[in-house]
Amino acid sequence: GATPSTPVSGAAPLSQRRHSAASNIPVLATPREEIPRFTPDQAERVHKLTYDAHTHAWAQAEATVYIDPKPFQEGTMRTAFHLYDLAQPEGRQHYVCKISKDPKEDTSTYYVDVEMQAFARRVAEEFNKHKPPKRVEFIDAYLVRCVER
């Protein structure tokens, strides 16, 4: 299984955060429809960690992504960035990458978030088998460890 690592510091300005962040940074990624603009040399190699709610197991694969350096939204706990996952098929490549604003946030929080999302998706799939009048859907979520930072 995957082990938590140091989260991105959310207190430092973005320029400092991107250059001083520890390697193996976990970030939460969820699908998005808008396509960010980037050049291939801006993409980076990452470890993509997915959680299977049926087997309760984590899997890791290599992927190439582009994470926009400029956040497009801020919430109470996280800052949101565009992420483009080049390993995904055309039309399913754009995600939202959420990075903690709290430099002391326990990285296990990221793992729990993805596990909860996977479990909710599994429950929704079971619910939808009963053909409800309105289907319930949950988006895919996974972790990204930035190994080149």
N, CA and C atoms as an extended XYZ file, in Angstrom:
447
Properties=species:S:1:pos:R:3:atomname:S:1:resname:S:1:resid:I:1 pbc="F F F"
N         0.815       -1.188        0.000 N   GLY     1
C         0.000        0.000        0.000 CA  GLY     1
C         0.852        1.244        0.000 C   GLY     1
N         0.205        2.344       -0.271 N   ALA     2
C         0.895        3.623       -0.321 CA  ALA     2
C         1.054        4.178        1.084 C   ALA     2
N         2.100        4.954        1.273 N   THR     3
C         2.303        5.587        2.569 CA  THR     3
C         2.206        7.088        2.400 C   THR     3
N         1.619        7.779        3.362 N   PRO     4
C         1.509        9.237        3.267 CA  PRO     4
C         2.880        9.897        3.229 C   PRO     4
N         2.935       11.058        2.615 N   SER     5
C         4.173       11.823        2.560 CA  SER     5
C         3.858       13.277        2.873 C   SER     5
N         4.844       14.130        2.787 N   THR     6
C         4.703       15.521        3.182 CA  THR     6
C         3.756       16.270        2.254 C   THR     6
N         2.742       16.989        2.802 N   PRO     7
C         1.826       17.743        1.953 CA  PRO     7
C         2.463       19.035        1.472 C   PRO     7
N         1.873       19.600        0.430 N   VAL     8
C         2.322       20.897       -0.054 CA  VAL     8
C         2.000       21.939        1.011 C   VAL     8
N         2.911       22.843        1.236 N   SER     9
C         2.661       23.923        2.192 CA  SER     9
C         1.636       24.873        1.606 C   SER     9
N         0.564       25.101        2.326 N   GLY    10
C        -0.475       25.997        1.845 CA  GLY    10
C        -0.304       27.418        2.343 C   GLY    10
N         0.608       27.644        3.268 N   ALA    11
C         0.752       28.972        3.847 CA  ALA    11
C         1.688       29.848        3.026 C   ALA    11
N         2.624       29.249        2.332 N   ALA    12
C         3.589       30.019        1.551 CA  ALA    12
C         2.956       30.478        0.241 C   ALA    12
N         3.454       31.585       -0.334 N   PRO    13
C         2.980       31.990       -1.655 CA  PRO    13
C         3.202       30.858       -2.653 C   PRO    13
N         2.394       30.829       -3.712 N   LEU    14
C         2.457       29.744       -4.685 CA  LEU    14
C         3.862       29.551       -5.237 C   LEU    14
N         4.567       30.635       -5.560 N   SER    15
C         5.904       30.482       -6.135 CA  SER    15
C         6.838       29.763       -5.172 C   SER    15
N         6.757       30.071       -3.890 N   GLN    16
C         7.590       29.378       -2.898 CA  GLN    16
C         7.136       27.943       -2.720 C   GLN    16
N         5.831       27.746       -2.719 N   ARG    17
C         5.279       26.420       -2.502 CA  ARG    17
C         5.718       25.465       -3.608 C   ARG    17
N         5.730       25.918       -4.847 N   ARG    18
C         6.068       25.041       -5.961 CA  ARG    18
C         7.556       24.717       -5.972 C   ARG    18
N         8.384       25.619       -5.492 N   HIS    19
C         9.819       25.379       -5.554 CA  HIS    19
C        10.398       24.774       -4.280 C   HIS    19
N         9.725       24.940       -3.146 N   SER    20
C        10.272       24.418       -1.906 CA  SER    20
C         9.537       23.179       -1.411 C   SER    20
N         8.541       22.723       -2.182 N   ALA    21
C         7.752       21.567       -1.753 CA  ALA    21
C         8.607       20.309       -1.738 C   ALA    21
N         8.351       19.450       -0.750 N   ALA    22
C         9.064       18.180       -0.652 CA  ALA    22
C         8.637       17.270       -1.795 C   ALA    22
N         9.483       16.297       -2.122 N   SER    23
C         9.104       15.339       -3.159 CA  SER    23
C         8.015       14.431       -2.625 C   SER    23
N         7.394       13.700       -3.519 N   ASN    24
C         6.308       12.775       -3.172 CA  ASN    24
C         5.127       13.484       -2.514 C   ASN    24
N         4.726       14.593       -3.100 N   ILE    25
C         3.626       15.382       -2.578 CA  ILE    25
C         2.304       14.736       -2.974 C   ILE    25
N         1.418       14.434       -2.022 N   PRO    26
C         0.112       13.946       -2.442 CA  PRO    26
C        -0.814       15.118       -2.727 C   PRO    26
N        -1.541       15.039       -3.815 N   VAL    27
C        -2.566       16.021       -4.121 CA  VAL    27
C        -3.820       15.268       -4.534 C   VAL    27
N        -4.967       15.820       -4.254 N   LEU    28
C        -6.239       15.206       -4.581 CA  LEU    28
C        -6.673       15.705       -5.946 C   LEU    28
N        -7.056       14.812       -6.839 N   ALA    29
C        -7.480       15.200       -8.177 CA  ALA    29
C        -8.875       14.655       -8.460 C   ALA    29
N        -9.740       15.496       -9.021 N   THR    30
C       -11.080       15.083       -9.413 CA  THR    30
C       -11.366       15.616      -10.813 C   THR    30
N       -12.234       14.958      -11.610 N   PRO    31
C       -12.453       15.367      -13.010 CA  PRO    31
C       -12.971       16.787      -13.175 C   PRO    31
N       -12.651       17.367      -14.306 N   ARG    32
C       -13.061       18.721      -14.668 CA  ARG    32
C       -13.255       18.758      -16.173 C   ARG    32
N       -14.091       19.631      -16.689 N   GLU    33
C       -14.351       19.662      -18.124 CA  GLU    33
C       -13.492       20.661      -18.889 C   GLU    33
N       -13.144       21.798      -18.300 N   GLU    34
C       -12.357       22.803      -19.000 CA  GLU    34
C       -10.940       22.292      -19.242 C   GLU    34
N       -10.342       22.713      -20.344 N   ILE    35
C        -9.005       22.252      -20.704 CA  ILE    35
C        -7.992       23.371      -20.443 C   ILE    35
N        -6.959       23.117      -19.618 N   PRO    36
C        -5.941       24.147      -19.388 CA  PRO    36
C        -4.998       24.241      -20.587 C   PRO    36
N        -4.358       25.370      -20.718 N   ARG    37
C        -3.369       25.549      -21.792 CA  ARG    37
C        -1.986       25.322      -21.209 C   ARG    37
N        -1.198       24.480      -21.868 N   PHE    38
C         0.161       24.222      -21.419 CA  PHE    38
C         0.961       23.671      -22.584 C   PHE    38
N         2.280       23.668      -22.417 N   THR    39
C         3.148       23.066      -23.419 CA  THR    39
C         3.684       21.750      -22.857 C   THR    39
N         4.013       20.786      -23.715 N   PRO    40
C         4.465       19.475      -23.230 CA  PRO    40
C         5.640       19.529      -22.262 C   PRO    40
N         6.532       20.521      -22.396 N   ASP    41
C         7.684       20.602      -21.491 CA  ASP    41
C         7.278       21.013      -20.071 C   ASP    41
N         6.039       21.444      -19.880 N   GLN    42
C         5.555       21.814      -18.552 CA  GLN    42
C         4.974       20.616      -17.792 C   GLN    42
N         4.798       19.500      -18.461 N   ALA    43
C         4.239       18.308      -17.815 CA  ALA    43
C         5.304       17.678      -16.915 C   ALA    43
N         4.852       16.924      -15.920 N   GLU    44
C         5.777       16.267      -14.999 CA  GLU    44
C         5.345       14.829      -14.743 C   GLU    44
N         6.326       14.015      -14.404 N   ARG    45
C         6.078       12.609      -14.074 CA  ARG    45
C         5.608       12.544      -12.629 C   ARG    45
N         4.557       11.760      -12.383 N   VAL    46
C         3.999       11.624      -11.032 CA  VAL    46
C         3.682       10.160      -10.758 C   VAL    46
N         3.449        9.862       -9.500 N   HIS    47
C         2.884        8.573       -9.105 CA  HIS    47
C         1.406        8.827       -8.848 C   HIS    47
N         0.563        8.083       -9.543 N   LYS    48
C        -0.883        8.202       -9.402 CA  LYS    48
C        -1.363        7.066       -8.511 C   LYS    48
N        -2.007        7.409       -7.405 N   LEU    49
C        -2.480        6.409       -6.454 CA  LEU    49
C        -4.000        6.348       -6.487 C   LEU    49
N        -4.525        5.166       -6.772 N   THR    50
C        -5.970        4.965       -6.824 CA  THR    50
C        -6.377        3.987       -5.733 C   THR    50
N        -7.600        4.123       -5.277 N   TYR    51
C        -8.117        3.264       -4.216 CA  TYR    51
C        -9.289        2.463       -4.755 C   TYR    51
N        -9.264        1.152       -4.500 N   ASP    52
C       -10.338        0.254       -4.913 CA  ASP    52
C       -11.210       -0.023       -3.693 C   ASP    52
N       -12.443        0.475       -3.704 N   ALA    53
C       -13.345        0.308       -2.561 CA  ALA    53
C       -13.832       -1.129       -2.414 C   ALA    53
N       -13.709       -1.933       -3.468 N   HIS    54
C       -14.131       -3.341       -3.391 CA  HIS    54
C       -13.087       -4.188       -2.671 C   HIS    54
N       -11.811       -3.932       -2.969 N   THR    55
C       -10.731       -4.732       -2.374 CA  THR    55
C       -10.056       -4.027       -1.194 C   THR    55
N       -10.386       -2.750       -1.007 N   HIS    56
C        -9.774       -1.919        0.045 CA  HIS    56
C        -8.256       -1.838       -0.130 C   HIS    56
N        -7.821       -1.745       -1.386 N   ALA    57
C        -6.389       -1.712       -1.684 CA  ALA    57
C        -6.041       -0.472       -2.503 C   ALA    57
N        -4.847        0.030       -2.253 N   TRP    58
C        -4.294        1.130       -3.031 CA  TRP    58
C        -3.435        0.559       -4.143 C   TRP    58
N        -3.454        1.210       -5.303 N   ALA    59
C        -2.590        0.834       -6.422 CA  ALA    59
C        -1.841        2.086       -6.869 C   ALA    59
N        -0.629        1.883       -7.346 N   GLN    60
C         0.192        3.014       -7.804 CA  GLN    60
C         0.624        2.774       -9.238 C   GLN    60
N         0.568        3.826      -10.046 N   ALA    61
C         1.020        3.767      -11.434 CA  ALA    61
C         1.727        5.079      -11.756 C   ALA    61
N         2.599        5.034      -12.742 N   GLU    62
C         3.241        6.265      -13.195 CA  GLU    62
C         2.307        6.971      -14.162 C   GLU    62
N         2.332        8.291      -14.142 N   ALA    63
C         1.529        9.091      -15.055 CA  ALA    63
C         2.281       10.380      -15.356 C   ALA    63
N         1.844       11.055      -16.381 N   THR    64
C         2.391       12.356      -16.727 CA  THR    64
C         1.248       13.352      -16.644 C   THR    64
N         1.450       14.415      -15.871 N   VAL    65
C         0.407       15.422      -15.678 CA  VAL    65
C         0.993       16.818      -15.827 C   VAL    65
N         0.103       17.751      -16.040 N   TYR    66
C         0.445       19.164      -15.969 CA  TYR    66
C        -0.431       19.753      -14.874 C   TYR    66
N         0.182       20.410      -13.901 N   ILE    67
C        -0.559       21.113      -12.856 CA  ILE    67
C        -0.329       22.609      -13.070 C   ILE    67
N        -1.407       23.315      -13.348 N   ASP    68
C        -1.324       24.752      -13.596 CA  ASP    68
C        -0.706       25.437      -12.379 C   ASP    68
N         0.285       26.284      -12.556 N   PRO    69
C         0.920       26.946      -11.414 CA  PRO    69
C         0.022       27.990      -10.746 C   PRO    69
N        -1.007       28.439      -11.449 N   LYS    70
C        -1.881       29.479      -10.901 CA  LYS    70
C        -3.182       28.846      -10.396 C   LYS    70
N        -3.506       29.021       -9.109 N   PRO    71
C        -4.771       28.478       -8.612 CA  PRO    71
C        -5.950       29.217       -9.246 C   PRO    71
N        -7.068       28.514       -9.426 N   PHE    72
C        -8.250       29.168       -9.976 CA  PHE    72
C        -9.335       29.362       -8.920 C   PHE    72
N        -9.156       28.755       -7.736 N   GLN    73
C       -10.157       28.864       -6.683 CA  GLN    73
C        -9.525       28.539       -5.335 C   GLN    73
N       -10.074       29.120       -4.290 N   GLU    74
C        -9.631       28.792       -2.936 CA  GLU    74
C       -10.832       28.495       -2.073 C   GLU    74
N       -10.718       27.427       -1.298 N   GLY    75
C       -11.737       27.119       -0.317 CA  GLY    75
C       -11.181       27.393        1.061 C   GLY    75
N       -11.882       26.942        2.065 N   THR    76
C       -11.435       27.146        3.437 CA  THR    76
C       -10.178       26.352        3.741 C   THR    76
N       -10.115       25.110        3.218 N   MET    77
C        -9.010       24.206        3.564 CA  MET    77
C        -7.997       23.991        2.445 C   MET    77
N        -8.415       24.177        1.181 N   ARG    78
C        -7.543       23.828        0.066 CA  ARG    78
C        -7.579       24.875       -1.024 C   ARG    78
N        -6.522       24.857       -1.825 N   THR    79
C        -6.423       25.692       -3.006 CA  THR    79
C        -6.597       24.783       -4.213 C   THR    79
N        -7.348       25.243       -5.217 N   ALA    80
C        -7.659       24.409       -6.381 CA  ALA    80
C        -6.883       24.869       -7.613 C   ALA    80
N        -6.309       23.892       -8.307 N   PHE    81
C        -5.530       24.119       -9.526 CA  PHE    81
C        -6.071       23.230      -10.639 C   PHE    81
N        -5.885       23.647      -11.868 N   HIS    82
C        -6.204       22.770      -12.997 CA  HIS    82
C        -5.115       21.710      -13.091 C   HIS    82
N        -5.516       20.476      -13.356 N   LEU    83
C        -4.582       19.375      -13.573 CA  LEU    83
C        -5.010       18.687      -14.858 C   LEU    83
N        -4.042       18.414      -15.732 N   TYR    84
C        -4.301       17.745      -16.996 CA  TYR    84
C        -3.558       16.416      -16.946 C   TYR    84
N        -4.294       15.305      -16.928 N   ASP    85
C        -3.723       13.960      -16.821 CA  ASP    85
C        -3.572       13.360      -18.214 C   ASP    85
N        -2.345       13.332      -18.712 N   LEU    86
C        -2.084       12.862      -20.074 CA  LEU    86
C        -2.302       11.360      -20.237 C   LEU    86
N        -2.424       10.619      -19.128 N   ALA    87
C        -2.658        9.173      -19.196 CA  ALA    87
C        -4.127        8.842      -19.455 C   ALA    87
N        -5.008        9.810      -19.300 N   GLN    88
C        -6.439        9.580      -19.492 CA  GLN    88
C        -6.817        9.737      -20.964 C   GLN    88
N        -7.901        9.085      -21.386 N   PRO    89
C        -8.339        9.226      -22.781 CA  PRO    89
C        -8.816       10.647      -23.079 C   PRO    89
N        -8.769       11.021      -24.336 N   GLU    90
C        -9.225       12.334      -24.788 CA  GLU    90
C       -10.627       12.608      -24.249 C   GLU    90
N       -10.836       13.805      -23.714 N   GLY    91
C       -12.131       14.176      -23.168 CA  GLY    91
C       -12.269       13.866      -21.683 C   GLY    91
N       -11.336       13.120      -21.108 N   ARG    92
C       -11.383       12.796      -19.668 CA  ARG    92
C       -10.052       13.153      -19.001 C   ARG    92
N        -9.344       14.115      -19.541 N   GLN    93
C        -8.004       14.435      -19.064 CA  GLN    93
C        -7.953       15.578      -18.059 C   GLN    93
N        -8.975       16.390      -17.992 N   HIS    94
C        -8.919       17.586      -17.158 CA  HIS    94
C        -9.513       17.313      -15.784 C   HIS    94
N        -8.743       17.644      -14.740 N   TYR    95
C        -9.139       17.428      -13.360 CA  TYR    95
C        -8.934       18.698      -12.564 C   TYR    95
N        -9.436       18.681      -11.348 N   VAL    96
C        -9.146       19.723      -10.377 CA  VAL    96
C        -8.183       19.114       -9.367 C   VAL    96
N        -7.097       19.788       -9.126 N   CYS    97
C        -6.090       19.344       -8.151 CA  CYS    97
C        -6.243       20.224       -6.919 C   CYS    97
N        -6.435       19.594       -5.768 N   LYS    98
C        -6.615       20.351       -4.533 CA  LYS    98
C        -5.425       20.124       -3.614 C   LYS    98
N        -4.834       21.223       -3.160 N   ILE    99
C        -3.654       21.161       -2.312 CA  ILE    99
C        -3.958       21.893       -1.003 C   ILE    99
N        -3.593       21.274        0.102 N   SER   100
C        -3.878       21.828        1.421 CA  SER   100
C        -3.265       23.205        1.609 C   SER   100
N        -3.992       24.077        2.285 N   LYS   101
C        -3.477       25.393        2.650 CA  LYS   101
C        -2.717       25.315        3.969 C   LYS   101
N        -2.924       24.244        4.715 N   ASP   102
C        -2.309       24.056        6.032 CA  ASP   102
C        -1.021       23.243        5.896 C   ASP   102
N         0.140       23.846        6.119 N   PRO   103
C         1.393       23.109        5.967 CA  PRO   103
C         1.541       21.971        6.979 C   PRO   103
N         0.737       21.982        8.025 N   LYS   104
C         0.830       20.936        9.053 CA  LYS   104
C        -0.264       19.873        8.915 C   LYS   104
N        -1.068       19.966        7.859 N   GLU   105
C        -2.136       18.971        7.680 CA  GLU   105
C        -1.544       17.576        7.535 C   GLU   105
N        -2.094       16.653        8.268 N   ASP   106
C        -1.651       15.258        8.193 CA  ASP   106
C        -1.987       14.721        6.808 C   ASP   106
N        -1.011       14.166        6.113 N   THR   107
C        -1.243       13.677        4.753 CA  THR   107
C        -2.233       12.522        4.699 C   THR   107
N        -2.480       11.879        5.825 N   SER   108
C        -3.471       10.802        5.820 CA  SER   108
C        -4.851       11.347        5.450 C   SER   108
N        -5.073       12.651        5.632 N   THR   109
C        -6.342       13.278        5.257 CA  THR   109
C        -6.623       13.088        3.773 C   THR   109
N        -5.584       13.217        2.948 N   TYR   110
C        -5.743       13.029        1.506 CA  TYR   110
C        -6.206       11.602        1.197 C   TYR   110
N        -5.588       10.650        1.856 N   TYR   111
C        -5.923        9.248        1.629 CA  TYR   111
C        -7.357        8.951        2.070 C   TYR   111
N        -7.741        9.471        3.208 N   VAL   112
C        -9.106        9.265        3.715 CA  VAL   112
C       -10.121        9.888        2.751 C   VAL   112
N        -9.819       11.071        2.228 N   ASP   113
C       -10.728       11.727        1.272 CA  ASP   113
C       -10.968       10.853        0.043 C   ASP   113
N        -9.902       10.297       -0.511 N   VAL   114
C       -10.038        9.445       -1.700 CA  VAL   114
C       -10.775        8.152       -1.353 C   VAL   114
N       -10.473        7.575       -0.197 N   GLU   115
C       -11.176        6.352        0.224 CA  GLU   115
C       -12.670        6.622        0.379 C   GLU   115
N       -13.035        7.748        0.997 N   MET   116
C       -14.459        8.087        1.164 CA  MET   116
C       -15.138        8.286       -0.181 C   MET   116
N       -14.461        8.943       -1.107 N   GLN   117
C       -15.021        9.173       -2.439 CA  GLN   117
C       -15.246        7.838       -3.154 C   GLN   117
N       -14.282        6.924       -3.045 N   ALA   118
C       -14.413        5.604       -3.681 CA  ALA   118
C       -15.540        4.802       -3.042 C   ALA   118
N       -15.657        4.878       -1.733 N   PHE   119
C       -16.720        4.155       -1.046 CA  PHE   119
C       -18.091        4.719       -1.440 C   PHE   119
N       -18.203        6.049       -1.504 N   ALA   120
C       -19.462        6.674       -1.913 CA  ALA   120
C       -19.833        6.269       -3.329 C   ALA   120
N       -18.844        6.184       -4.199 N   ARG   121
C       -19.089        5.750       -5.578 CA  ARG   121
C       -19.598        4.310       -5.599 C   ARG   121
N       -18.990        3.460       -4.791 N   ARG   122
C       -19.409        2.050       -4.721 CA  ARG   122
C       -20.852        1.937       -4.226 C   ARG   122
N       -21.204        2.673       -3.177 N   VAL   123
C       -22.574        2.656       -2.652 CA  VAL   123
C       -23.550        3.174       -3.710 C   VAL   123
N       -23.168        4.230       -4.433 N   ALA   124
C       -24.021        4.777       -5.488 CA  ALA   124
C       -24.247        3.748       -6.596 C   ALA   124
N       -23.209        3.002       -6.961 N   GLU   125
C       -23.357        1.960       -7.984 CA  GLU   125
C       -24.369        0.906       -7.542 C   GLU   125
N       -24.281        0.505       -6.277 N   GLU   126
C       -25.234       -0.484       -5.742 CA  GLU   126
C       -26.649        0.090       -5.731 C   GLU   126
N       -26.795        1.331       -5.325 N   PHE   127
C       -28.090        1.998       -5.309 CA  PHE   127
C       -28.684        2.051       -6.714 C   PHE   127
N       -27.868        2.406       -7.695 N   ASN   128
C       -28.340        2.553       -9.074 CA  ASN   128
C       -28.772        1.229       -9.690 C   ASN   128
N       -28.305        0.101       -9.171 N   LYS   129
C       -28.730       -1.218       -9.664 CA  LYS   129
C       -30.221       -1.438       -9.432 C   LYS   129
N       -30.800       -0.702       -8.487 N   HIS   130
C       -32.222       -0.819       -8.178 CA  HIS   130
C       -33.079        0.098       -9.048 C   HIS   130
N       -32.453        0.706      -10.055 N   LYS   131
C       -33.121        1.569      -11.025 CA  LYS   131
C       -33.975        2.676      -10.379 C   LYS   131
N       -33.343        3.526       -9.597 N   PRO   132
C       -34.094        4.631       -8.972 CA  PRO   132
C       -34.537        5.632      -10.046 C   PRO   132
N       -35.505        6.478       -9.731 N   PRO   133
C       -35.957        7.473      -10.718 CA  PRO   133
C       -34.842        8.458      -11.089 C   PRO   133
N       -33.918        8.670      -10.171 N   LYS   134
C       -32.781        9.558      -10.442 CA  LYS   134
C       -31.510        8.861       -9.966 C   LYS   134
N       -30.587        8.627      -10.903 N   ARG   135
C       -29.327        7.961      -10.564 CA  ARG   135
C       -28.441        8.851       -9.698 C   ARG   135
N       -27.604        8.232       -8.887 N   VAL   136
C       -26.639        8.936       -8.061 CA  VAL   136
C       -25.256        8.639       -8.631 C   VAL   136
N       -24.447        9.661       -8.811 N   GLU   137
C       -23.104        9.505       -9.369 CA  GLU   137
C       -22.079       10.176       -8.461 C   GLU   137
N       -20.919        9.582       -8.330 N   PHE   138
C       -19.783       10.190       -7.644 CA  PHE   138
C       -18.600       10.150       -8.587 C   PHE   138
N       -17.847       11.224       -8.629 N   ILE   139
C       -16.708       11.316       -9.537 CA  ILE   139
C       -15.518       10.511       -9.025 C   ILE   139
N       -14.633       10.149       -9.953 N   ASP   140
C       -13.390        9.480       -9.580 CA  ASP   140
C       -12.483       10.482       -8.877 C   ASP   140
N       -11.736        9.995       -7.923 N   ALA   141
C       -10.725       10.820       -7.261 CA  ALA   141
C        -9.504        9.946       -7.052 C   ALA   141
N        -8.336       10.544       -7.123 N   TYR   142
C        -7.094        9.819       -6.863 CA  TYR   142
C        -6.057       10.774       -6.313 C   TYR   142
N        -4.977       10.212       -5.829 N   LEU   143
C        -3.873       11.020       -5.319 CA  LEU   143
C        -2.767       11.076       -6.355 C   LEU   143
N        -2.051       12.176       -6.348 N   VAL   144
C        -0.892       12.338       -7.209 CA  VAL   144
C         0.289       12.679       -6.325 C   VAL   144
N         1.362       11.900       -6.450 N   ARG   145
C         2.618       12.223       -5.757 CA  ARG   145
C         3.554       12.829       -6.781 C   ARG   145
N         3.928       14.064       -6.558 N   CYS   146
C         4.812       14.776       -7.490 CA  CYS   146
C         6.248       14.365       -7.167 C   CYS   146
N         6.798       13.484       -7.969 N   VAL   147
C         8.124       12.924       -7.673 CA  VAL   147
C         9.270       13.746       -8.242 C   VAL   147
N         8.970       14.713       -9.080 N   GLU   148
C        10.032       15.530       -9.683 CA  GLU   148
C        10.204       16.873       -8.974 C   GLU   148
N         9.547       17.059       -7.842 N   ARG   149
C         9.657       18.339       -7.102 CA  ARG   149
C        10.496       18.145       -5.866 C   ARG   149
